[in-house]
Amino acid sequence: MAIEVKRASAPQAERGFFVACDDLEIENRIVVGAGAADYQAKGGVKVRTLLSAVKEVREILRSPFAA
């Protein structure tokens, strides 16, 4: 799981985030922003509010398939 936190209300993951995720073969890619809504961004990145990100991380960690 990779998580990046940004102050922007419509954050975008930068090249370094994608390179690191690809190098480490990370599938769960989350960018936390200051916006009011969740949405899917390019490259499999999920943009989430802080509350949604916390809920999603908890859900992923409870999964029997979490590494």
N, CA, C and O atoms as a Maestro MAE file, in Angstrom:
{
 s_m_m2io_version
 :::
 2.0.0
}

f_m_ct {
 s_m_title
 :::
 protein
 m_atom[268] {
  # First column is atom index #
  i_m_mmod_type
  r_m_x_coord
  r_m_y_coord
  r_m_z_coord
  i_m_residue_number
  s_m_chain_name
  s_m_pdb_residue_name
  s_m_pdb_atom_name
  i_m_atomic_number
  :::
  1 25 0.850 -1.161 0.000 1 A "MET " " N  " 7
  2 3 0.000 0.000 0.000 1 A "MET " " CA " 6
  3 2 0.902 1.232 0.000 1 A "MET " " C  " 6
  4 15 1.873 1.310 0.752 1 A "MET " " O  " 8
  5 25 0.562 2.184 -0.854 2 A "ALA " " N  " 7
  6 3 1.284 3.461 -0.884 2 A "ALA " " CA " 6
  7 2 0.272 4.576 -0.627 2 A "ALA " " C  " 6
  8 15 -0.812 4.606 -1.210 2 A "ALA " " O  " 8
  9 25 0.659 5.490 0.265 3 A "ILE " " N  " 7
  10 3 -0.214 6.609 0.600 3 A "ILE " " CA " 6
  11 2 0.593 7.894 0.510 3 A "ILE " " C  " 6
  12 15 1.682 8.008 1.073 3 A "ILE " " O  " 8
  13 25 0.038 8.850 -0.204 4 A "GLU " " N  " 7
  14 3 0.649 10.180 -0.287 4 A "GLU " " CA " 6
  15 2 -0.387 11.182 0.184 4 A "GLU " " C  " 6
  16 15 -1.560 11.074 -0.171 4 A "GLU " " O  " 8
  17 25 0.030 12.150 0.974 5 A "VAL " " N  " 7
  18 3 -0.885 13.155 1.518 5 A "VAL " " CA " 6
  19 2 -0.544 14.503 0.907 5 A "VAL " " C  " 6
  20 15 0.615 14.919 0.883 5 A "VAL " " O  " 8
  21 25 -1.592 15.187 0.406 6 A "LYS " " N  " 7
  22 3 -1.404 16.491 -0.220 6 A "LYS " " CA " 6
  23 2 -2.422 17.476 0.346 6 A "LYS " " C  " 6
  24 15 -3.496 17.087 0.805 6 A "LYS " " O  " 8
  25 25 -2.069 18.742 0.304 7 A "ARG " " N  " 7
  26 3 -2.984 19.786 0.801 7 A "ARG " " CA " 6
  27 2 -4.029 20.196 -0.225 7 A "ARG " " C  " 6
  28 15 -5.045 20.789 0.141 7 A "ARG " " O  " 8
  29 25 -3.812 19.904 -1.461 8 A "ALA " " N  " 7
  30 3 -4.701 20.347 -2.539 8 A "ALA " " CA " 6
  31 2 -6.078 19.686 -2.434 8 A "ALA " " C  " 6
  32 15 -6.207 18.570 -1.931 8 A "ALA " " O  " 8
  33 25 -7.091 20.386 -2.910 9 A "SER " " N  " 7
  34 3 -8.436 19.821 -2.913 9 A "SER " " CA " 6
  35 2 -8.639 18.870 -4.091 9 A "SER " " C  " 6
  36 15 -9.552 18.045 -4.068 9 A "SER " " O  " 8
  37 25 -7.804 18.977 -5.109 10 A "ALA " " N  " 7
  38 3 -7.833 18.054 -6.249 10 A "ALA " " CA " 6
  39 2 -6.397 17.577 -6.507 10 A "ALA " " C  " 6
  40 15 -5.800 17.931 -7.523 10 A "ALA " " O  " 8
  41 25 -5.844 16.776 -5.589 11 A "PRO " " N  " 7
  42 3 -4.438 16.387 -5.687 11 A "PRO " " CA " 6
  43 2 -4.171 15.424 -6.837 11 A "PRO " " C  " 6
  44 15 -5.057 14.701 -7.291 11 A "PRO " " O  " 8
  45 25 -2.937 15.439 -7.287 12 A "GLN " " N  " 7
  46 3 -2.502 14.518 -8.323 12 A "GLN " " CA " 6
  47 2 -1.197 13.881 -7.877 12 A "GLN " " C  " 6
  48 15 -0.331 14.547 -7.310 12 A "GLN " " O  " 8
  49 25 -1.065 12.604 -8.133 13 A "ALA " " N  " 7
  50 3 0.181 11.915 -7.823 13 A "ALA " " CA " 6
  51 2 1.229 12.334 -8.853 13 A "ALA " " C  " 6
  52 15 0.932 12.489 -10.038 13 A "ALA " " O  " 8
  53 25 2.436 12.509 -8.383 14 A "GLU " " N  " 7
  54 3 3.537 12.917 -9.263 14 A "GLU " " CA " 6
  55 2 4.281 11.686 -9.784 14 A "GLU " " C  " 6
  56 15 4.041 10.562 -9.343 14 A "GLU " " O  " 8
  57 25 5.166 11.920 -10.706 15 A "ARG " " N  " 7
  58 3 5.916 10.843 -11.368 15 A "ARG " " CA " 6
  59 2 6.614 9.941 -10.355 15 A "ARG " " C  " 6
  60 15 6.585 8.719 -10.501 15 A "ARG " " O  " 8
  61 25 7.233 10.511 -9.345 16 A "GLY " " N  " 7
  62 3 7.943 9.728 -8.344 16 A "GLY " " CA " 6
  63 2 7.059 8.728 -7.620 16 A "GLY " " C  " 6
  64 15 7.503 7.629 -7.289 16 A "GLY " " O  " 8
  65 25 5.825 9.100 -7.377 17 A "PHE " " N  " 7
  66 3 4.869 8.207 -6.728 17 A "PHE " " CA " 6
  67 2 4.620 6.988 -7.600 17 A "PHE " " C  " 6
  68 15 4.621 5.856 -7.117 17 A "PHE " " O  " 8
  69 25 4.405 7.227 -8.896 18 A "PHE " " N  " 7
  70 3 4.161 6.132 -9.828 18 A "PHE " " CA " 6
  71 2 5.392 5.240 -9.980 18 A "PHE " " C  " 6
  72 15 5.271 4.016 -10.018 18 A "PHE " " O  " 8
  73 25 6.564 5.843 -10.065 19 A "VAL " " N  " 7
  74 3 7.803 5.075 -10.208 19 A "VAL " " CA " 6
  75 2 8.002 4.177 -8.987 19 A "VAL " " C  " 6
  76 15 8.303 2.992 -9.128 19 A "VAL " " O  " 8
  77 25 7.837 4.733 -7.805 20 A "ALA " " N  " 7
  78 3 7.999 3.950 -6.576 20 A "ALA " " CA " 6
  79 2 6.980 2.817 -6.510 20 A "ALA " " C  " 6
  80 15 7.330 1.687 -6.171 20 A "ALA " " O  " 8
  81 25 5.735 3.108 -6.828 21 A "CYS " " N  " 7
  82 3 4.695 2.076 -6.803 21 A "CYS " " CA " 6
  83 2 4.993 0.973 -7.807 21 A "CYS " " C  " 6
  84 15 4.823 -0.208 -7.501 21 A "CYS " " O  " 8
  85 25 5.429 1.342 -8.984 22 A "ASP " " N  " 7
  86 3 5.763 0.343 -10.002 22 A "ASP " " CA " 6
  87 2 6.965 -0.488 -9.564 22 A "ASP " " C  " 6
  88 15 6.948 -1.712 -9.694 22 A "ASP " " O  " 8
  89 25 7.999 0.155 -9.053 23 A "ASP " " N  " 7
  90 3 9.204 -0.552 -8.602 23 A "ASP " " CA " 6
  91 2 8.891 -1.543 -7.484 23 A "ASP " " C  " 6
  92 15 9.442 -2.643 -7.446 23 A "ASP " " O  " 8
  93 25 8.008 -1.147 -6.585 24 A "LEU " " N  " 7
  94 3 7.669 -1.985 -5.432 24 A "LEU " " CA " 6
  95 2 6.456 -2.882 -5.681 24 A "LEU " " C  " 6
  96 15 6.026 -3.627 -4.801 24 A "LEU " " O  " 8
  97 25 5.915 -2.794 -6.899 25 A "GLU " " N  " 7
  98 3 4.744 -3.583 -7.301 25 A "GLU " " CA " 6
  99 2 3.558 -3.380 -6.352 25 A "GLU " " C  " 6
  100 15 2.924 -4.338 -5.911 25 A "GLU " " O  " 8
  101 25 3.281 -2.126 -6.057 26 A "ILE " " N  " 7
  102 3 2.188 -1.767 -5.152 26 A "ILE " " CA " 6
  103 2 0.907 -1.576 -5.947 26 A "ILE " " C  " 6
  104 15 0.870 -0.831 -6.926 26 A "ILE " " O  " 8
  105 25 -0.141 -2.260 -5.509 27 A "GLU " " N  " 7
  106 3 -1.434 -2.163 -6.183 27 A "GLU " " CA " 6
  107 2 -2.358 -1.143 -5.527 27 A "GLU " " C  " 6
  108 15 -3.084 -0.432 -6.222 27 A "GLU " " O  " 8
  109 25 -2.339 -1.064 -4.203 28 A "ASN " " N  " 7
  110 3 -3.209 -0.127 -3.494 28 A "ASN " " CA " 6
  111 2 -2.518 1.227 -3.402 28 A "ASN " " C  " 6
  112 15 -1.624 1.433 -2.581 28 A "ASN " " O  " 8
  113 25 -2.950 2.143 -4.261 29 A "ARG " " N  " 7
  114 3 -2.340 3.468 -4.360 29 A "ARG " " CA " 6
  115 2 -3.365 4.517 -3.951 29 A "ARG " " C  " 6
  116 15 -4.388 4.685 -4.614 29 A "ARG " " O  " 8
  117 25 -3.089 5.218 -2.863 30 A "ILE " " N  " 7
  118 3 -4.042 6.192 -2.324 30 A "ILE " " CA " 6
  119 2 -3.360 7.542 -2.177 30 A "ILE " " C  " 6
  120 15 -2.253 7.646 -1.647 30 A "ILE " " O  " 8
  121 25 -4.044 8.573 -2.656 31 A "VAL " " N  " 7
  122 3 -3.606 9.949 -2.428 31 A "VAL " " CA " 6
  123 2 -4.689 10.606 -1.585 31 A "VAL " " C  " 6
  124 15 -5.856 10.637 -1.974 31 A "VAL " " O  " 8
  125 25 -4.303 11.123 -0.446 32 A "VAL " " N  " 7
  126 3 -5.241 11.799 0.455 32 A "VAL " " CA " 6
  127 2 -5.174 13.288 0.164 32 A "VAL " " C  " 6
  128 15 -4.096 13.882 0.136 32 A "VAL " " O  " 8
  129 25 -6.340 13.883 -0.053 33 A "GLY " " N  " 7
  130 3 -6.390 15.305 -0.352 33 A "GLY " " CA " 6
  131 2 -7.373 16.038 0.540 33 A "GLY " " C  " 6
  132 15 -8.054 15.432 1.367 33 A "GLY " " O  " 8
  133 25 -7.439 17.340 0.362 34 A "ALA " " N  " 7
  134 3 -8.309 18.182 1.178 34 A "ALA " " CA " 6
  135 2 -9.698 18.366 0.570 34 A "ALA " " C  " 6
  136 15 -10.510 19.131 1.089 34 A "ALA " " O  " 8
  137 25 -9.966 17.673 -0.516 35 A "GLY " " N  " 7
  138 3 -11.260 17.800 -1.176 35 A "GLY " " CA " 6
  139 2 -12.375 17.136 -0.382 35 A "GLY " " C  " 6
  140 15 -12.134 16.475 0.628 35 A "GLY " " O  " 8
  141 25 -13.607 17.325 -0.863 36 A "ALA " " N  " 7
  142 3 -14.774 16.810 -0.160 36 A "ALA " " CA " 6
  143 2 -15.286 15.501 -0.749 36 A "ALA " " C  " 6
  144 15 -16.230 14.914 -0.219 36 A "ALA " " O  " 8
  145 25 -14.675 15.037 -1.841 37 A "ALA " " N  " 7
  146 3 -15.178 13.836 -2.511 37 A "ALA " " CA " 6
  147 2 -14.033 12.886 -2.859 37 A "ALA " " C  " 6
  148 15 -12.885 13.294 -3.037 37 A "ALA " " O  " 8
  149 25 -14.388 11.616 -2.949 38 A "ASP " " N  " 7
  150 3 -13.454 10.585 -3.382 38 A "ASP " " CA " 6
  151 2 -13.609 10.398 -4.884 38 A "ASP " " C  " 6
  152 15 -14.693 10.594 -5.432 38 A "ASP " " O  " 8
  153 25 -12.525 10.021 -5.546 39 A "TYR " " N  " 7
  154 3 -12.606 9.706 -6.970 39 A "TYR " " CA " 6
  155 2 -11.410 8.892 -7.400 39 A "TYR " " C  " 6
  156 15 -10.399 8.819 -6.703 39 A "TYR " " O  " 8
  157 25 -11.544 8.280 -8.563 40 A "GLN " " N  " 7
  158 3 -10.486 7.479 -9.152 40 A "GLN " " CA " 6
  159 2 -9.663 8.371 -10.075 40 A "GLN " " C  " 6
  160 15 -10.225 9.121 -10.874 40 A "GLN " " O  " 8
  161 25 -8.339 8.297 -9.974 41 A "ALA " " N  " 7
  162 3 -7.443 9.079 -10.819 41 A "ALA " " CA " 6
  163 2 -6.667 8.135 -11.731 41 A "ALA " " C  " 6
  164 15 -6.830 6.916 -11.667 41 A "ALA " " O  " 8
  165 25 -5.837 8.705 -12.565 42 A "LYS " " N  " 7
  166 3 -5.063 7.887 -13.506 42 A "LYS " " CA " 6
  167 2 -4.080 6.974 -12.781 42 A "LYS " " C  " 6
  168 15 -3.685 7.237 -11.645 42 A "LYS " " O  " 8
  169 25 -3.698 5.908 -13.454 43 A "GLY " " N  " 7
  170 3 -2.691 5.002 -12.916 43 A "GLY " " CA " 6
  171 2 -3.145 4.171 -11.738 43 A "GLY " " C  " 6
  172 15 -2.318 3.698 -10.958 43 A "GLY " " O  " 8
  173 25 -4.452 3.984 -11.594 44 A "GLY " " N  " 7
  174 3 -4.963 3.179 -10.490 44 A "GLY " " CA " 6
  175 2 -4.926 3.865 -9.139 44 A "GLY " " C  " 6
  176 15 -5.064 3.212 -8.105 44 A "GLY " " O  " 8
  177 25 -4.739 5.183 -9.139 45 A "VAL " " N  " 7
  178 3 -4.679 5.945 -7.890 45 A "VAL " " CA " 6
  179 2 -6.094 6.287 -7.434 45 A "VAL " " C  " 6
  180 15 -6.925 6.755 -8.213 45 A "VAL " " O  " 8
  181 25 -6.341 6.041 -6.158 46 A "LYS " " N  " 7
  182 3 -7.613 6.428 -5.554 46 A "LYS " " CA " 6
  183 2 -7.375 7.706 -4.769 46 A "LYS " " C  " 6
  184 15 -6.546 7.731 -3.859 46 A "LYS " " O  " 8
  185 25 -8.084 8.750 -5.108 47 A "VAL " " N  " 7
  186 3 -7.998 10.007 -4.348 47 A "VAL " " CA " 6
  187 2 -9.102 9.953 -3.301 47 A "VAL " " C  " 6
  188 15 -10.271 9.731 -3.615 47 A "VAL " " O  " 8
  189 25 -8.704 10.162 -2.050 48 A "ARG " " N  " 7
  190 3 -9.633 10.024 -0.945 48 A "ARG " " CA " 6
  191 2 -9.550 11.200 0.023 48 A "ARG " " C  " 6
  192 15 -8.517 11.859 0.147 48 A "ARG " " O  " 8
  193 25 -10.661 11.440 0.699 49 A "THR " " N  " 7
  194 3 -10.629 12.367 1.831 49 A "THR " " CA " 6
  195 2 -9.912 11.626 2.958 49 A "THR " " C  " 6
  196 15 -9.726 10.412 2.884 49 A "THR " " O  " 8
  197 25 -9.516 12.340 3.981 50 A "LEU " " N  " 7
  198 3 -8.806 11.697 5.087 50 A "LEU " " CA " 6
  199 2 -9.649 10.602 5.729 50 A "LEU " " C  " 6
  200 15 -9.159 9.500 5.973 50 A "LEU " " O  " 8
  201 25 -10.904 10.902 5.998 51 A "LEU " " N  " 7
  202 3 -11.784 9.918 6.636 51 A "LEU " " CA " 6
  203 2 -11.942 8.676 5.760 51 A "LEU " " C  " 6
  204 15 -11.866 7.554 6.259 51 A "LEU " " O  " 8
  205 25 -12.158 8.866 4.476 52 A "SER " " N  " 7
  206 3 -12.305 7.731 3.567 52 A "SER " " CA " 6
  207 2 -11.023 6.921 3.473 52 A "SER " " C  " 6
  208 15 -11.064 5.694 3.393 52 A "SER " " O  " 8
  209 25 -9.887 7.602 3.482 53 A "ALA " " N  " 7
  210 3 -8.600 6.905 3.405 53 A "ALA " " CA " 6
  211 2 -8.390 6.035 4.642 53 A "ALA " " C  " 6
  212 15 -7.940 4.895 4.528 53 A "ALA " " O  " 8
  213 25 -8.710 6.562 5.816 54 A "VAL " " N  " 7
  214 3 -8.559 5.792 7.050 54 A "VAL " " CA " 6
  215 2 -9.449 4.559 7.004 54 A "VAL " " C  " 6
  216 15 -9.010 3.465 7.359 54 A "VAL " " O  " 8
  217 25 -10.690 4.722 6.573 55 A "LYS " " N  " 7
  218 3 -11.612 3.588 6.468 55 A "LYS " " CA " 6
  219 2 -11.091 2.545 5.479 55 A "LYS " " C  " 6
  220 15 -11.143 1.345 5.748 55 A "LYS " " O  " 8
  221 25 -10.594 3.006 4.346 56 A "GLU " " N  " 7
  222 3 -10.096 2.084 3.326 56 A "GLU " " CA " 6
  223 2 -8.856 1.331 3.812 56 A "GLU " " C  " 6
  224 15 -8.731 0.129 3.574 56 A "GLU " " O  " 8
  225 25 -7.956 2.013 4.479 57 A "VAL " " N  " 7
  226 3 -6.755 1.349 4.995 57 A "VAL " " CA " 6
  227 2 -7.143 0.299 6.034 57 A "VAL " " C  " 6
  228 15 -6.606 -0.808 6.028 57 A "VAL " " O  " 8
  229 25 -8.058 0.636 6.910 58 A "ARG " " N  " 7
  230 3 -8.518 -0.338 7.904 58 A "ARG " " CA " 6
  231 2 -9.110 -1.563 7.226 58 A "ARG " " C  " 6
  232 15 -8.844 -2.695 7.630 58 A "ARG " " O  " 8
  233 25 -9.909 -1.333 6.198 59 A "GLU " " N  " 7
  234 3 -10.538 -2.428 5.462 59 A "GLU " " CA " 6
  235 2 -9.486 -3.308 4.781 59 A "GLU " " C  " 6
  236 15 -9.578 -4.535 4.820 59 A "GLU " " O  " 8
  237 25 -8.502 -2.686 4.168 60 A "ILE " " N  " 7
  238 3 -7.439 -3.444 3.499 60 A "ILE " " CA " 6
  239 2 -6.663 -4.274 4.517 60 A "ILE " " C  " 6
  240 15 -6.359 -5.439 4.264 60 A "ILE " " O  " 8
  241 25 -6.343 -3.686 5.659 61 A "LEU " " N  " 7
  242 3 -5.564 -4.399 6.670 61 A "LEU " " CA " 6
  243 2 -6.330 -5.553 7.316 61 A "LEU " " C  " 6
  244 15 -5.728 -6.503 7.814 61 A "LEU " " O  " 8
  245 25 -7.652 -5.464 7.304 62 A "ARG " " N  " 7
  246 3 -8.472 -6.559 7.847 62 A "ARG " " CA " 6
  247 2 -8.621 -7.708 6.862 62 A "ARG " " C  " 6
  248 15 -9.010 -8.812 7.241 62 A "ARG " " O  " 8
  249 25 -8.312 -7.448 5.605 63 A "SER " " N  " 7
  250 3 -8.465 -8.465 4.567 63 A "SER " " CA " 6
  251 2 -7.535 -9.645 4.840 63 A "SER " " C  " 6
  252 15 -6.384 -9.448 5.228 63 A "SER " " O  " 8
  253 25 -8.024 -10.865 4.642 64 A "PRO " " N  " 7
  254 3 -7.158 -12.032 4.829 64 A "PRO " " CA " 6
  255 2 -6.034 -12.076 3.776 64 A "PRO " " C  " 6
  256 15 -5.070 -12.828 3.923 64 A "PRO " " O  " 8
  257 25 -6.164 -11.270 2.723 65 A "PHE " " N  " 7
  258 3 -5.170 -11.265 1.672 65 A "PHE " " CA " 6
  259 2 -4.151 -10.147 1.843 65 A "PHE " " C  " 6
  260 15 -3.259 -10.003 1.007 65 A "PHE " " O  " 8
  261 25 -4.258 -9.362 2.893 66 A "ALA " " N  " 7
  262 3 -3.295 -8.277 3.142 66 A "ALA " " CA " 6
  263 2 -1.935 -8.882 3.448 66 A "ALA " " C  " 6
  264 15 -1.806 -9.855 4.191 66 A "ALA " " O  " 8
  265 25 -0.923 -8.261 2.840 67 A "ALA " " N  " 7
  266 3 0.445 -8.778 3.053 67 A "ALA " " CA " 6
  267 2 1.069 -8.140 4.260 67 A "ALA " " C  " 6
  268 15 2.212 -8.446 4.598 67 A "ALA " " O  " 8
  :::
 }
 m_bond[267] {
  # First column is bond index #
  i_m_from
  i_m_to
  i_m_order
  :::
  1 1 2 1
  2 2 3 1
  3 3 4 2
  4 3 5 1
  5 5 6 1
  6 6 7 1
  7 7 8 2
  8 7 9 1
  9 9 10 1
  10 10 11 1
  11 11 12 2
  12 11 13 1
  13 13 14 1
  14 14 15 1
  15 15 16 2
  16 15 17 1
  17 17 18 1
  18 18 19 1
  19 19 20 2
  20 19 21 1
  21 21 22 1
  22 22 23 1
  23 23 24 2
  24 23 25 1
  25 25 26 1
  26 26 27 1
  27 27 28 2
  28 27 29 1
  29 29 30 1
  30 30 31 1
  31 31 32 2
  32 31 33 1
  33 33 34 1
  34 34 35 1
  35 35 36 2
  36 35 37 1
  37 37 38 1
  38 38 39 1
  39 39 40 2
  40 39 41 1
  41 41 42 1
  42 42 43 1
  43 43 44 2
  44 43 45 1
  45 45 46 1
  46 46 47 1
  47 47 48 2
  48 47 49 1
  49 49 50 1
  50 50 51 1
  51 51 52 2
  52 51 53 1
  53 53 54 1
  54 54 55 1
  55 55 56 2
  56 55 57 1
  57 57 58 1
  58 58 59 1
  59 59 60 2
  60 59 61 1
  61 61 62 1
  62 62 63 1
  63 63 64 2
  64 63 65 1
  65 65 66 1
  66 66 67 1
  67 67 68 2
  68 67 69 1
  69 69 70 1
  70 70 71 1
  71 71 72 2
  72 71 73 1
  73 73 74 1
  74 74 75 1
  75 75 76 2
  76 75 77 1
  77 77 78 1
  78 78 79 1
  79 79 80 2
  80 79 81 1
  81 81 82 1
  82 82 83 1
  83 83 84 2
  84 83 85 1
  85 85 86 1
  86 86 87 1
  87 87 88 2
  88 87 89 1
  89 89 90 1
  90 90 91 1
  91 91 92 2
  92 91 93 1
  93 93 94 1
  94 94 95 1
  95 95 96 2
  96 95 97 1
  97 97 98 1
  98 98 99 1
  99 99 100 2
  100 99 101 1
  101 101 102 1
  102 102 103 1
  103 103 104 2
  104 103 105 1
  105 105 106 1
  106 106 107 1
  107 107 108 2
  108 107 109 1
  109 109 110 1
  110 110 111 1
  111 111 112 2
  112 111 113 1
  113 113 114 1
  114 114 115 1
  115 115 116 2
  116 115 117 1
  117 117 118 1
  118 118 119 1
  119 119 120 2
  120 119 121 1
  121 121 122 1
  122 122 123 1
  123 123 124 2
  124 123 125 1
  125 125 126 1
  126 126 127 1
  127 127 128 2
  128 127 129 1
  129 129 130 1
  130 130 131 1
  131 131 132 2
  132 131 133 1
  133 133 134 1
  134 134 135 1
  135 135 136 2
  136 135 137 1
  137 137 138 1
  138 138 139 1
  139 139 140 2
  140 139 141 1
  141 141 142 1
  142 142 143 1
  143 143 144 2
  144 143 145 1
  145 145 146 1
  146 146 147 1
  147 147 148 2
  148 147 149 1
  149 149 150 1
  150 150 151 1
  151 151 152 2
  152 151 153 1
  153 153 154 1
  154 154 155 1
  155 155 156 2
  156 155 157 1
  157 157 158 1
  158 158 159 1
  159 159 160 2
  160 159 161 1
  161 161 162 1
  162 162 163 1
  163 163 164 2
  164 163 165 1
  165 165 166 1
  166 166 167 1
  167 167 168 2
  168 167 169 1
  169 169 170 1
  170 170 171 1
  171 171 172 2
  172 171 173 1
  173 173 174 1
  174 174 175 1
  175 175 176 2
  176 175 177 1
  177 177 178 1
  178 178 179 1
  179 179 180 2
  180 179 181 1
  181 181 182 1
  182 182 183 1
  183 183 184 2
  184 183 185 1
  185 185 186 1
  186 186 187 1
  187 187 188 2
  188 187 189 1
  189 189 190 1
  190 190 191 1
  191 191 192 2
  192 191 193 1
  193 193 194 1
  194 194 195 1
  195 195 196 2
  196 195 197 1
  197 197 198 1
  198 198 199 1
  199 199 200 2
  200 199 201 1
  201 201 202 1
  202 202 203 1
  203 203 204 2
  204 203 205 1
  205 205 206 1
  206 206 207 1
  207 207 208 2
  208 207 209 1
  209 209 210 1
  210 210 211 1
  211 211 212 2
  212 211 213 1
  213 213 214 1
  214 214 215 1
  215 215 216 2
  216 215 217 1
  217 217 218 1
  218 218 219 1
  219 219 220 2
  220 219 221 1
  221 221 222 1
  222 222 223 1
  223 223 224 2
  224 223 225 1
  225 225 226 1
  226 226 227 1
  227 227 228 2
  228 227 229 1
  229 229 230 1
  230 230 231 1
  231 231 232 2
  232 231 233 1
  233 233 234 1
  234 234 235 1
  235 235 236 2
  236 235 237 1
  237 237 238 1
  238 238 239 1
  239 239 240 2
  240 239 241 1
  241 241 242 1
  242 242 243 1
  243 243 244 2
  244 243 245 1
  245 245 246 1
  246 246 247 1
  247 247 248 2
  248 247 249 1
  249 249 250 1
  250 250 251 1
  251 251 252 2
  252 251 253 1
  253 253 254 1
  254 254 255 1
  255 255 256 2
  256 255 257 1
  257 257 258 1
  258 258 259 1
  259 259 260 2
  260 259 261 1
  261 261 262 1
  262 262 263 1
  263 263 264 2
  264 263 265 1
  265 265 266 1
  266 266 267 1
  267 267 268 2
  :::
 }
}
